[in-house]
Amino acid sequence: MKIAPLSGFPEFLPQDRAVETHILDALRRTFELNGFSGIETRAVEPLDQLLRKGETSKEIYMLRRLQGSDHQESELGLHFDLTVPFARYVLENAGKLLFPFKRYQIQKVWRGERPQDGRFREFVQADVDVVGSSELPAFYDIDVPLTMVDAFSHLPIPRVVIRLNNRKVAQGFYEAIGAPDTLAVLRVIDKLDKIGEAKVEKELIDDAGLSHQQAQQALRLASIRGTDASVAERVRDLGVSSPLLDEGLEELVTVLEGANELIDGSMVADLSIARGLDYYTGSVYESTLVGHEDLGSICSGGRYDSLVSDGKHTYPGVGLSIGVSRLVSRLIGRHLVQASRAVPTVVLVAVNDESQRRDATKTAMALRRRGIAADVSPNSAKFGKQIKYADKRGIPFVWFTTDEGDQVKDIRSGAQYDADTATWMPESEDLQIRVTAA
């Protein structure tokens, strides 16, 4: 019986899963090197909490038992990002956490979107956030995105550009030109990369209530790019000013120049970035793969000063989220990376005949105790066939027990030499699956 694939729920073959695992392991190492502690939250949240972020019910997967569900269970949904559960986690554990709290979280999330290139219904996200109690120093607006720059630098991927804006710049500008609904303008501007300038201008007039002149002013602001303080001067040259705009420009330049001083070329200001979600209050970030801009942002986030609050205490934060599944699907789909082998096995222990299988297993166990991934041949066919079995899987070495003693063969070079399970060690690059740029 042929089984039809379920759209939007990716399942990778072993060699592709090796690519994903390599990326996830590299992200964990980098996040921890930068001082972030790992957490994991439950997969479900109360529906009213999920809807607080402005998501529509059609995008949330409900969770209920087939029979006997009670009312409480019927109001649970699978989380569609990691920010909502993290906010709840902070509030529940505020008395036990040390602030500022630096956390990373790598988990699957679920979202009822229409599947397309780079968009799935079940996917992996990797988030880093720093949350403070009552206040959070502004330098974390630099620290967090540079953590992502560091993470990307350890991956075999095309160069990633982190683009920066500040919500105060956008909001201050729109208010100063008399926009009736600044959030509506932000949501429309956020579509620039998707629908283009002409359609955005039309929506700014038809949906956001701007005049033609105001729409043109908003688009001129969105066209500004740069890597230094000249960005602020170009905004001021538009002839618009307000205290909020000035505050936002100062913050933007501080983050931009601070990041680029620490890692040259790490960040570029792009005033078209709006990030349509309402809770961002300062810096906002988006990141794209150079040469693959059609994929959209693979890493985004920003500063939020009031997302996490219990009414008495506020926990401001800044964070970024990587769409791991989006990134991996592009790397695999376009053959941008390659795994050195499909299986983790370093050495296959050959079986002379079935009466000696237990001895072969003991050899494999001895190698495993020393951290060398070893498997035992599934049959005792001629050695040539056992070597072919290893070669198909990319296993670099085959271990033989001969009348002259144990020997290991590098099937790539053909070299075969004496070996001892207590001392033999392959080259370091063969110990693990290596993932490199194709």
KOLFIKE-353838 format. One record per residue (C-alpha): x, y, z; residue number from 0. Coordinates in nm, 2 decimals. Each point is the difference from the previous one (the first is absolute). Layout:
<pts>
X, Y, Z, NUM
...
</pts>
This chain:
<pts>
0.00, 0.00, 0.00, 0
0.14, 0.34, -0.10, 1
0.00, 0.26, 0.28, 2
-0.05, 0.36, -0.10, 3
0.23, 0.25, 0.17, 4
-0.16, 0.24, 0.25, 5
0.07, 0.35, -0.13, 6
0.18, 0.24, 0.23, 7
0.15, -0.27, 0.24, 8
0.35, -0.06, -0.13, 9
0.18, -0.33, 0.06, 10
0.37, -0.02, -0.10, 11
0.20, -0.30, -0.13, 12
0.29, -0.10, 0.22, 13
0.27, 0.21, -0.19, 14
-0.23, 0.30, 0.01, 15
-0.08, -0.05, 0.36, 16
0.38, 0.00, 0.06, 17
0.01, 0.35, -0.15, 18
-0.28, 0.12, 0.24, 19
0.17, -0.16, 0.30, 20
0.33, 0.16, -0.09, 21
-0.16, 0.34, -0.01, 22
-0.19, -0.05, 0.33, 23
0.31, -0.12, 0.18, 24
0.20, 0.30, -0.13, 25
-0.27, 0.24, 0.11, 26
-0.01, -0.16, 0.35, 27
0.37, 0.03, 0.04, 28
0.01, 0.36, -0.11, 29
-0.29, 0.11, 0.21, 30
0.16, -0.16, 0.31, 31
0.34, 0.16, -0.08, 32
-0.19, 0.33, 0.00, 33
-0.14, -0.06, 0.35, 34
-0.35, -0.12, -0.09, 35
-0.16, -0.28, 0.20, 36
-0.22, -0.25, -0.17, 37
-0.37, -0.06, 0.10, 38
-0.29, -0.19, -0.15, 39
-0.37, 0.08, 0.05, 40
-0.31, -0.21, -0.04, 41
-0.15, -0.03, -0.35, 42
-0.34, 0.13, 0.10, 43
-0.13, 0.32, 0.14, 44
-0.35, 0.12, 0.09, 45
-0.18, 0.14, -0.30, 46
-0.05, 0.34, 0.15, 47
0.37, 0.04, 0.05, 48
0.08, -0.10, -0.35, 49
-0.25, 0.25, -0.14, 50
0.15, 0.29, 0.20, 51
0.27, 0.04, -0.26, 52
-0.25, 0.08, -0.27, 53
0.01, -0.33, -0.17, 54
-0.33, -0.11, -0.16, 55
-0.17, -0.32, 0.11, 56
0.03, -0.16, -0.35, 57
0.38, -0.01, 0.05, 58
0.00, -0.18, 0.33, 59
-0.03, -0.38, 0.03, 60
-0.23, -0.10, 0.28, 61
0.08, -0.29, 0.23, 62
-0.28, -0.23, 0.13, 63
-0.05, -0.37, 0.07, 64
-0.21, -0.20, -0.24, 65
-0.24, -0.09, 0.28, 66
-0.08, 0.14, 0.34, 67
0.15, 0.34, -0.04, 68
-0.09, 0.24, 0.28, 69
-0.04, 0.38, -0.05, 70
0.35, 0.09, 0.11, 71
0.17, -0.24, -0.24, 72
-0.21, 0.12, -0.29, 73
0.15, 0.35, 0.05, 74
0.36, -0.11, -0.05, 75
0.20, 0.07, -0.31, 76
0.35, -0.09, -0.14, 77
0.23, 0.30, 0.03, 78
0.07, 0.17, -0.34, 79
0.32, 0.17, 0.12, 80
0.23, -0.01, 0.31, 81
-0.06, 0.36, 0.12, 82
-0.34, -0.05, 0.15, 83
0.10, -0.31, 0.20, 84
0.32, 0.18, 0.10, 85
-0.19, 0.30, 0.13, 86
-0.22, -0.24, 0.21, 87
0.31, -0.19, 0.12, 88
0.16, 0.32, 0.12, 89
-0.31, 0.11, 0.20, 90
-0.04, -0.35, 0.16, 91
0.36, -0.02, 0.10, 92
0.10, 0.36, 0.06, 93
0.07, -0.07, 0.37, 94
0.25, -0.27, -0.09, 95
0.18, 0.16, -0.30, 96
0.30, 0.23, 0.02, 97
-0.04, 0.32, -0.21, 98
0.11, 0.09, -0.26, 99
-0.10, -0.35, -0.11, 100
0.17, -0.12, -0.32, 101
-0.18, -0.29, -0.15, 102
0.01, -0.20, -0.32, 103
-0.27, -0.24, -0.11, 104
-0.01, -0.24, -0.29, 105
-0.33, -0.17, -0.06, 106
-0.27, -0.09, -0.25, 107
-0.29, 0.23, -0.05, 108
-0.33, -0.04, -0.19, 109
-0.18, 0.25, -0.22, 110
-0.30, -0.05, -0.23, 111
0.15, 0.18, -0.30, 112
-0.02, -0.09, -0.37, 113
0.31, -0.20, -0.06, 114
0.25, 0.15, -0.26, 115
0.37, 0.03, -0.05, 116
0.15, 0.06, 0.34, 117
-0.33, 0.00, 0.18, 118
-0.13, -0.31, 0.19, 119
-0.28, -0.09, 0.24, 120
0.25, -0.18, 0.23, 121
0.35, 0.15, 0.03, 122
0.30, 0.06, 0.23, 123
0.08, 0.34, 0.14, 124
0.31, 0.10, 0.19, 125
-0.04, 0.31, 0.22, 126
0.23, 0.21, 0.22, 127
-0.14, 0.26, 0.24, 128
0.13, 0.21, 0.28, 129
-0.26, 0.11, 0.25, 130
0.05, 0.25, 0.29, 131
-0.20, 0.09, 0.30, 132
-0.16, 0.35, -0.03, 133
0.28, 0.11, -0.23, 134
0.25, -0.15, -0.25, 135
0.32, 0.19, -0.10, 136
0.00, 0.12, -0.36, 137
0.33, -0.19, -0.08, 138
-0.20, -0.32, -0.03, 139
-0.14, 0.13, -0.32, 140
0.35, -0.05, -0.13, 141
0.09, -0.31, 0.19, 142
-0.29, -0.21, -0.12, 143
0.03, 0.05, -0.38, 144
0.38, -0.04, 0.02, 145
-0.07, -0.34, 0.17, 146
-0.19, -0.09, -0.32, 147
0.28, 0.14, -0.22, 148
0.24, -0.23, 0.20, 149
-0.23, -0.29, -0.05, 150
-0.04, 0.04, -0.37, 151
0.38, 0.03, -0.04, 152
0.03, -0.36, 0.12, 153
-0.24, -0.14, -0.25, 154
0.08, -0.11, -0.36, 155
-0.25, 0.25, -0.15, 156
0.01, 0.31, -0.23, 157
0.07, 0.33, 0.18, 158
-0.28, 0.13, 0.21, 159
-0.08, 0.37, 0.02, 160
-0.18, 0.13, 0.31, 161
-0.21, 0.30, -0.08, 162
-0.10, 0.25, 0.28, 163
-0.27, 0.25, 0.05, 164
-0.16, 0.16, 0.31, 165
-0.38, 0.01, 0.06, 166
0.04, 0.35, 0.16, 167
0.14, 0.13, -0.33, 168
-0.29, -0.14, -0.20, 169
-0.27, 0.09, 0.25, 170
0.14, 0.35, 0.07, 171
0.02, 0.07, -0.37, 172
-0.35, -0.12, -0.08, 173
-0.15, 0.20, 0.29, 174
0.19, 0.31, -0.11, 175
-0.14, -0.02, -0.36, 176
-0.35, -0.04, 0.15, 177
-0.07, -0.37, -0.07, 178
-0.34, -0.08, 0.16, 179
0.11, -0.36, 0.10, 180
0.37, -0.06, 0.03, 181
-0.04, -0.37, 0.07, 182
-0.19, -0.04, -0.32, 183
0.28, 0.18, -0.19, 184
0.25, -0.23, 0.16, 185
-0.19, -0.31, -0.10, 186
-0.02, 0.12, -0.36, 187
0.37, 0.11, -0.02, 188
0.09, -0.35, 0.13, 189
-0.13, -0.14, -0.33, 190
0.25, 0.19, -0.22, 191
0.22, -0.30, -0.08, 192
-0.30, -0.22, -0.07, 193
-0.23, 0.22, -0.22, 194
0.22, 0.29, -0.12, 195
-0.01, 0.38, 0.03, 196
-0.30, 0.06, -0.23, 197
-0.23, -0.23, 0.18, 198
0.12, 0.12, 0.34, 199
-0.07, 0.36, -0.10, 200
-0.35, -0.09, -0.10, 201
-0.06, -0.18, 0.33, 202
0.14, 0.29, 0.20, 203
-0.26, 0.22, -0.16, 204
-0.30, -0.24, -0.02, 205
0.06, -0.20, 0.33, 206
0.22, 0.22, 0.22, 207
-0.18, 0.33, -0.08, 208
0.31, 0.19, -0.12, 209
-0.02, 0.27, -0.27, 210
0.21, -0.04, -0.31, 211
0.26, 0.24, 0.14, 212
0.02, -0.18, 0.33, 213
0.03, -0.33, -0.17, 214
0.29, 0.14, -0.21, 215
0.17, 0.13, 0.32, 216
-0.04, -0.35, 0.17, 217
0.16, -0.17, -0.31, 218
0.29, 0.25, 0.00, 219
0.07, -0.09, 0.36, 220
-0.01, -0.37, -0.08, 221
0.25, 0.04, -0.29, 222
0.28, 0.11, 0.24, 223
0.29, -0.24, 0.05, 224
0.35, 0.04, 0.16, 225
0.26, -0.12, 0.24, 226
0.08, 0.32, 0.20, 227
-0.14, 0.32, 0.15, 228
-0.06, 0.14, -0.35, 229
-0.33, -0.20, 0.01, 230
-0.13, 0.25, 0.27, 231
0.10, 0.30, -0.21, 232
-0.19, -0.14, -0.30, 233
-0.31, -0.04, 0.21, 234
0.02, 0.35, 0.13, 235
0.05, 0.12, -0.36, 236
-0.36, -0.11, -0.07, 237
-0.11, 0.31, 0.20, 238
-0.19, -0.20, 0.27, 239
0.08, 0.02, 0.37, 240
-0.14, -0.10, 0.34, 241
0.14, -0.09, 0.34, 242
-0.09, -0.37, -0.05, 243
0.17, 0.00, -0.34, 244
0.31, 0.16, 0.14, 245
0.01, -0.25, 0.28, 246
-0.03, -0.29, -0.24, 247
0.27, 0.13, -0.23, 248
0.24, 0.04, 0.29, 249
-0.07, -0.36, 0.11, 250
0.03, -0.13, -0.36, 251
0.34, 0.16, -0.06, 252
0.13, -0.12, 0.34, 253
-0.09, -0.36, -0.08, 254
0.12, 0.02, -0.36, 255
0.34, 0.15, 0.06, 256
0.05, -0.20, 0.32, 257
-0.06, -0.33, -0.18, 258
0.21, 0.09, -0.30, 259
0.29, 0.12, 0.22, 260
0.00, -0.34, 0.18, 261
-0.05, -0.21, -0.32, 262
0.06, 0.20, -0.31, 263
-0.28, -0.03, -0.26, 264
-0.23, -0.19, 0.24, 265
-0.30, 0.23, -0.03, 266
-0.16, 0.24, -0.25, 267
-0.28, 0.24, 0.07, 268
-0.31, -0.06, -0.21, 269
-0.29, 0.23, 0.08, 270
-0.25, -0.21, -0.20, 271
0.00, -0.26, 0.28, 272
-0.32, 0.04, 0.20, 273
-0.06, -0.33, 0.17, 274
-0.38, 0.00, 0.00, 275
-0.04, -0.14, 0.35, 276
-0.12, 0.27, 0.24, 277
0.22, -0.08, 0.30, 278
0.34, 0.12, -0.13, 279
0.09, 0.33, 0.15, 280
0.36, 0.08, -0.12, 281
0.25, -0.18, -0.21, 282
-0.13, -0.25, -0.25, 283
0.20, -0.24, -0.21, 284
-0.03, -0.22, -0.31, 285
0.26, -0.22, -0.16, 286
0.03, -0.13, -0.35, 287
0.24, -0.24, -0.18, 288
0.20, 0.18, -0.27, 289
-0.10, -0.14, -0.33, 290
-0.32, -0.15, 0.14, 291
-0.20, 0.31, 0.09, 292
-0.31, -0.16, -0.16, 293
-0.01, -0.23, 0.31, 294
-0.09, 0.30, 0.22, 295
0.13, 0.05, 0.35, 296
0.17, -0.30, 0.16, 297
0.06, 0.18, 0.33, 298
-0.21, 0.28, 0.15, 299
-0.09, 0.16, 0.33, 300
0.04, 0.32, 0.20, 301
-0.03, 0.19, 0.33, 302
-0.32, -0.03, 0.20, 303
-0.04, 0.21, 0.31, 304
-0.35, -0.12, 0.11, 305
-0.08, -0.34, -0.14, 306
0.08, -0.18, 0.32, 307
-0.19, 0.15, 0.30, 308
-0.22, -0.12, 0.28, 309
-0.16, 0.34, 0.07, 310
0.24, 0.08, 0.28, 311
0.34, -0.08, -0.15, 312
0.12, 0.04, -0.36, 313
0.27, -0.20, -0.15, 314
0.14, 0.17, -0.31, 315
0.20, -0.20, -0.25, 316
0.17, -0.03, -0.34, 317
0.01, -0.32, -0.20, 318
0.05, -0.16, -0.34, 319
-0.14, -0.31, -0.16, 320
0.15, -0.22, -0.27, 321
-0.23, -0.19, -0.23, 322
0.22, -0.32, 0.01, 323
-0.23, -0.20, -0.23, 324
-0.03, 0.28, -0.25, 325
0.38, 0.03, -0.01, 326
0.06, -0.38, -0.02, 327
-0.26, -0.05, -0.27, 328
0.18, 0.25, -0.22, 329
0.34, -0.14, 0.06, 330
-0.12, -0.35, -0.08, 331
-0.23, 0.09, -0.29, 332
0.27, 0.21, -0.18, 333
0.28, -0.24, 0.08, 334
0.19, 0.27, 0.18, 335
0.15, -0.23, 0.26, 336
0.11, -0.37, 0.01, 337
0.04, -0.25, 0.28, 338
0.32, -0.21, -0.01, 339
-0.21, -0.32, 0.05, 340
-0.36, -0.11, 0.05, 341
0.07, -0.19, 0.33, 342
0.20, 0.09, 0.31, 343
0.19, -0.33, -0.02, 344
0.38, 0.04, -0.02, 345
0.09, -0.36, -0.04, 346
-0.18, -0.32, -0.11, 347
0.12, -0.32, 0.17, 348
0.00, -0.28, -0.25, 349
-0.13, -0.34, 0.09, 350
0.21, -0.30, -0.12, 351
-0.28, -0.24, 0.05, 352
-0.31, -0.01, 0.22, 353
0.18, -0.21, 0.27, 354
0.23, 0.30, 0.06, 355
-0.27, 0.26, 0.01, 356
0.02, 0.03, 0.38, 357
0.38, 0.07, -0.03, 358
-0.08, 0.27, -0.26, 359
-0.25, 0.16, 0.24, 360
0.26, 0.00, 0.28, 361
0.24, 0.19, -0.23, 362
-0.27, 0.25, -0.08, 363
-0.08, 0.05, 0.37, 364
0.37, 0.06, 0.08, 365
0.01, 0.27, -0.27, 366
-0.32, 0.16, 0.12, 367
0.14, 0.02, 0.36, 368
0.27, 0.23, -0.14, 369
-0.24, 0.22, -0.18, 370
0.02, -0.15, -0.34, 371
-0.33, -0.06, -0.17, 372
0.01, -0.37, -0.11, 373
-0.25, -0.23, -0.16, 374
0.01, -0.37, -0.08, 375
-0.06, -0.13, -0.35, 376
-0.35, -0.14, -0.04, 377
0.13, -0.31, -0.18, 378
0.31, -0.22, -0.05, 379
0.02, 0.03, -0.37, 380
0.33, 0.03, -0.19, 381
0.21, 0.29, 0.13, 382
-0.05, 0.18, -0.33, 383
-0.38, 0.01, 0.05, 384
0.05, 0.12, 0.36, 385
0.23, 0.27, -0.12, 386
-0.26, 0.10, -0.26, 387
-0.26, 0.02, 0.28, 388
0.22, 0.25, 0.19, 389
0.08, 0.20, -0.32, 390
-0.37, 0.05, -0.08, 391
-0.05, 0.16, 0.34, 392
0.32, 0.21, -0.01, 393
0.15, -0.20, 0.29, 394
0.37, 0.08, -0.04, 395
0.16, -0.31, 0.18, 396
-0.06, -0.37, 0.01, 397
0.15, -0.21, 0.28, 398
0.12, -0.36, -0.08, 399
0.12, -0.28, 0.23, 400
0.26, -0.20, -0.20, 401
0.25, -0.28, 0.08, 402
0.26, 0.27, 0.04, 403
-0.21, 0.19, 0.25, 404
-0.24, 0.30, -0.02, 405
0.02, 0.24, -0.29, 406
-0.19, 0.30, -0.12, 407
-0.05, 0.11, -0.35, 408
-0.06, 0.36, -0.12, 409
-0.23, -0.08, -0.29, 410
0.05, 0.35, -0.15, 411
0.38, -0.04, -0.05, 412
0.02, -0.38, 0.01, 413
0.26, 0.01, 0.27, 414
-0.02, -0.29, 0.25, 415
0.21, -0.03, 0.31, 416
0.03, -0.18, 0.34, 417
-0.23, 0.14, 0.27, 418
-0.08, -0.05, 0.37, 419
-0.34, 0.09, 0.15, 420
0.18, 0.15, 0.30, 421
0.21, 0.25, -0.19, 422
-0.14, 0.05, -0.36, 423
-0.15, 0.34, -0.06, 424
-0.11, 0.15, -0.34, 425
0.08, 0.35, -0.10, 426
-0.21, 0.26, 0.19, 427
-0.19, 0.10, -0.32, 428
-0.13, -0.36, -0.03, 429
-0.13, -0.03, 0.35, 430
-0.32, 0.20, -0.07, 431
-0.21, 0.06, -0.30, 432
0.13, 0.32, -0.16, 433
-0.23, 0.25, -0.17, 434
0.17, 0.24, -0.24, 435
-0.11, 0.24, -0.27, 436
-0.05, -0.17, -0.33, 437
</pts>
